[in-house]
């Protein structure tokens, strides 16, 4: 009887093993199949980019935020091309003459591709522009960013794939540390804790006694709402892990008033950096 039961279980175990192998590491989502045409007459696809780390920017000529990030995209192209990074700016929904006319007035250093249909950016989850995707050598999505965040935000994005500039600015540690020199260096702010009634004799927060802090809630200007206790906030962007997915969101898209109020209601003392040398980390 036991032998028969074991035989029945073997196919199930085999199927589960195959599913786990296909899904890959947690949070490493396989990029969807796509094909876009480059301005120089070539084509790009998921398979053609395999073996290189790729930063994709979906953009349009009419988008002011795309234009404000253009210099930053060109900068990282120059900084990391020697480390094998491929930067592709995929224009969405516009004709080739329109794009070429724009580039005559506003030249770009990176490779330009065209997606006259919006199907490709939609398949990657883009809801607005600019929208960034970082894809590793195995065609898996490492991280994404919605909206413009400037050069520092893109550098943080690239660090998720192991690409770092000579001066590594990624903060580490959890405790408050004074900035060195005259305003230089990063000041790490404390992890938020729950508020406690005065005289209760209890304290909360990382590494101390009391109730664990609830997850921090973030509310975007478009009404999107999510919770997490794994995030970093610098002077320009919120870098957050929701479930198994990583996101980078410019602070300009965060509804600060609603976010602060929502966290205050649940007893979370959230701080948003007020200076360029401050970084806030949540665990």
C-alpha positions in Angstrom: 0.0 0.0 0.0 2.8 2.4 0.9 4.6 1.6 -2.3 1.5 2.5 -4.4 1.1 5.8 -2.5 4.8 6.6 -3.1 4.4 6.0 -6.9 1.4 8.3 -7.0 3.4 11.1 -5.3 6.4 10.9 -7.6 4.8 12.6 -10.6 3.5 15.4 -8.4 7.0 15.9 -6.9 8.5 16.0 -10.4 6.0 18.6 -11.6 6.6 20.8 -8.6 10.4 20.6 -9.2 9.9 21.6 -12.8 7.7 24.6 -11.9 10.2 25.8 -9.3 13.0 25.5 -11.9 11.1 27.5 -14.5 10.0 30.2 -12.1 13.7 30.9 -11.1 14.8 32.9 -8.0 12.2 34.7 -6.0 11.4 38.2 -7.4 13.3 37.5 -10.7 10.5 37.8 -13.2 11.3 36.8 -16.8 10.9 39.7 -19.2 8.1 39.2 -21.7 8.9 38.6 -25.3 9.1 41.8 -27.4 10.4 43.2 -30.6 11.2 46.8 -31.3 12.8 48.5 -34.3 15.9 50.7 -34.0 16.4 54.0 -35.8 19.4 52.5 -37.6 17.3 49.8 -39.2 17.9 46.9 -36.8 15.6 45.1 -34.4 15.9 44.3 -30.8 14.2 41.5 -28.9 14.5 39.7 -25.6 16.8 37.0 -27.1 19.0 39.5 -28.9 19.7 41.3 -25.5 20.4 38.1 -23.6 23.9 38.1 -22.1 24.0 41.9 -21.4 22.5 44.0 -18.6 20.0 46.3 -20.3 18.4 49.5 -19.1 15.3 50.3 -21.1 13.6 53.7 -21.0 10.1 54.1 -22.4 9.6 57.7 -23.4 7.8 60.2 -25.7 8.9 63.4 -27.3 6.0 65.3 -25.7 6.7 64.2 -22.2 8.5 67.0 -20.1 9.6 64.5 -17.4 11.2 62.3 -20.1 13.1 65.4 -21.3 14.3 66.2 -17.8 15.7 62.7 -17.4 17.4 62.7 -20.8 20.8 63.9 -19.6 20.8 61.4 -16.8 20.1 58.5 -19.1 22.9 59.7 -21.4 25.3 60.0 -18.5 24.7 56.4 -17.3 25.2 55.2 -20.9 28.7 56.8 -20.9 29.5 55.7 -17.4 28.7 52.0 -17.7 29.0 51.1 -21.3 32.5 49.8 -20.5 30.9 47.4 -17.9 28.6 45.9 -20.5 25.5 48.0 -19.9 23.2 48.4 -22.9 20.9 51.5 -22.7 17.9 51.6 -25.0 15.4 54.5 -25.2 12.2 53.1 -26.7 9.9 55.8 -28.0 6.3 54.9 -27.6 3.4 55.6 -30.1 5.1 58.2 -32.3 6.2 58.0 -36.0 9.8 57.8 -37.1 9.8 61.3 -38.7 8.5 62.8 -35.4 11.3 61.1 -33.4 14.0 62.1 -35.9 12.9 65.7 -35.8 13.0 65.7 -32.0 16.5 64.2 -32.0 17.8 66.8 -34.4 16.9 69.4 -31.8 17.7 67.3 -28.7 20.4 64.7 -29.6 20.7 61.6 -27.4 23.7 59.4 -26.7 21.9 56.1 -26.2 20.4 53.7 -28.7 17.0 54.8 -29.9 14.2 52.3 -30.7 10.6 52.7 -31.8 7.4 51.1 -30.5 4.6 52.7 -32.5 2.2 50.4 -30.7 1.8 50.7 -26.9 1.6 46.9 -26.6 5.3 46.5 -25.7 5.4 49.0 -22.8 2.0 47.7 -21.5 3.5 44.2 -21.4 6.2 45.5 -19.1 3.6 47.2 -16.8 4.2 50.8 -18.0 1.3 53.1 -17.0 3.1 56.4 -17.8 6.4 57.8 -19.0 9.2 57.8 -18.5 9.2 54.1 -17.4 12.5 52.2 -16.7 13.3 48.5 -16.7 16.5 46.9 -15.7 17.0 43.5 -17.2 19.9 41.1 -16.4 21.9 38.8 -18.6 19.4 36.0 -18.2 16.5 38.2 -19.4 15.0 38.6 -16.0 13.6 41.9 -14.6 15.9 43.1 -11.8 14.0 46.3 -11.0 11.7 49.0 -12.4 11.1 52.7 -12.0 8.0 54.7 -12.7 8.6 58.4 -13.5 11.6 60.6 -13.7 14.1 60.5 -10.8 17.3 62.0 -12.1 20.8 60.5 -12.2 21.0 59.4 -8.6 17.8 57.3 -9.0 19.1 55.6 -12.1 22.4 54.9 -10.3 20.5 53.2 -7.5 18.6 51.2 -10.1 21.8 50.0 -11.7 23.3 49.0 -8.4 20.6 46.4 -8.1 22.3 44.6 -11.0 25.8 45.0 -9.5 26.8 48.0 -11.6 28.5 50.6 -9.4 30.3 53.8 -10.1 33.8 54.3 -8.7 32.4 56.3 -5.7 29.8 53.9 -4.3 27.1 56.1 -2.8 24.7 53.3 -1.7 24.0 53.7 2.1 24.6 50.9 4.5 23.7 50.2 8.1 20.7 51.1 10.2 21.8 53.6 12.8 21.9 57.3 12.6 25.3 58.5 11.5 26.4 62.1 11.2 27.5 63.3 7.8 31.2 63.8 7.5 32.8 67.1 6.4 30.6 70.1 5.6 27.4 68.6 4.4 29.1 65.7 2.5 28.4 62.0 2.9 25.1 60.2 3.7 23.2 60.6 6.9 21.2 57.4 7.7 18.0 58.1 9.5 16.4 55.7 12.0 13.9 53.0 11.2 10.4 54.1 12.1 8.7 52.7 15.2 5.2 52.7 16.6 4.0 55.5 18.8 3.3 54.5 22.4 1.3 56.2 25.1 3.3 58.3 27.5 4.1 56.6 30.7 3.5 53.1 29.3 7.0 52.1 30.0 7.3 50.5 26.5 9.4 51.4 23.6 9.2 50.2 20.0 11.3 50.2 16.9 14.1 48.1 15.6 16.2 46.3 18.2 14.1 47.4 21.2 11.3 46.0 23.2 7.6 46.5 22.6 5.1 45.8 19.8 6.5 45.3 16.3 5.9 48.3 14.1 3.2 47.8 11.5 4.1 48.1 7.8 4.6 51.5 6.4 1.9 52.7 4.0 2.7 54.8 0.9 0.1 56.6 -1.1 0.8 58.0 -4.6 -0.7 61.1 -6.2 -2.7 58.9 -8.5 -4.3 57.1 -5.6 -2.3 53.9 -5.7 -1.6 52.6 -2.2 0.8 49.9 -1.0 2.5 48.7 2.2 6.0 47.5 3.0 8.6 47.3 5.6 11.5 47.0 3.2 12.3 50.3 1.6 14.9 53.1 1.2 14.0 56.8 0.8 16.6 59.2 -0.5 16.2 62.9 -1.4 14.7 62.0 -4.8 13.2 58.5 -4.8 11.4 55.8 -2.8 13.0 52.4 -3.5 10.6 49.8 -2.2 10.0 46.0 -2.1 6.3 45.0 -2.3 5.9 41.3 -2.1 8.7 40.0 -4.3 8.8 43.0 -6.6 11.1 45.9 -6.4 10.0 49.4 -7.4 11.7 52.8 -7.6 9.2 55.7 -7.4 10.2 59.4 -7.6 9.2 61.3 -4.5 7.4 63.8 -6.9 4.8 61.0 -7.4 4.3 60.5 -3.7 1.3 62.1 -1.9 3.3 63.2 1.1 0.4 64.6 3.0 -1.8 61.5 2.6 1.1 59.2 3.3 2.2 61.0 6.5 -1.4 61.1 7.7 -2.1 57.4 7.0 1.1 56.3 8.9 0.3 58.6 11.8 -3.1 57.0 12.2 -1.4 53.6 12.6 1.3 54.9 14.9 4.2 54.9 12.5 6.5 57.8 12.7 7.6 58.1 9.1 10.3 60.5 8.1 11.0 61.7 4.6 14.5 63.1 3.9 14.6 66.9 3.9 18.2 67.2 2.7 20.3 65.7 -0.2 22.6 63.9 2.3 19.9 62.0 4.2 18.7 58.5 3.5 15.9 56.7 5.4 15.9 52.9 5.5 13.0 50.7 6.6 13.3 47.0 7.6 
